[in-house]
Amino acid sequence: ASSDNESFIFLPHLVASLERVDQTYIMVKPDGVQRGLVGEIISRFEKKGFKLTGLKLFQCTKELAEEHYKDLKGKSFFPGLIEYITSGPVVCMAWEGVGVVASARKLIGVTNPLEAEPGTIRGDLAIQKGRNVIHGSDSPESGKREVALWFKEGELVEWEPALVPWLIE
Ligand code: ADP
């Protein structure tokens, strides 16, 4: 907020109505759940300061996995990818915030964990593309589409984190 609009910081509900607030769909993949990395992964987004608006443990169906990854249909790894994503429960999350999509991609690291920077989730916690522990939407448009695909309306919660004035000026 600009200096002539300082009271804004004490009205966090207005922040959510700003157009620049994006949402992203983050998912701990079955390997991340099986390896006990759910807490570690959620914690990285929490510490960054983004707002969690949806969270559930979920067994993904083949149909949903194919819809989610429809842009990759035809790739040689597609059947293996669908098998991987449906091989056990995933943890579905919706996160909201200014610049959350691009920032989450940075926190996650590049697709190949061997090339992902140390400090990123994939760089620190994984080895292979086909077992890279986490998904994150690649654009604000994908974020909207994927949150709507994985969550039903009543599953998302609008709330005002008390820490907003300490995170956003
Ligand atoms: P990202 O998840 O980093 O956005 P993509 O959208 O390109 O990457 O691919 C989706 C997922 O498909 C990846 O996270 C990874 O699990 C899997 N994948 C991508 N490329 C390969 C590959 N060459 N071999 C095996 N799995 C792959």
Boltz pocket constraint, residues with backbone or C-beta under 6 A from the ligand:
constraints:
  - pocket:
      binder: B
      contacts: [[A, 72], [A, 77], [A, 81], [A, 109], [A, 110], [A, 111], [A, 129], [A, 130], [A, 131], [A, 132], [A, 134], [A, 135], [A, 136], [A, 138]]
      max_distance: 6.0
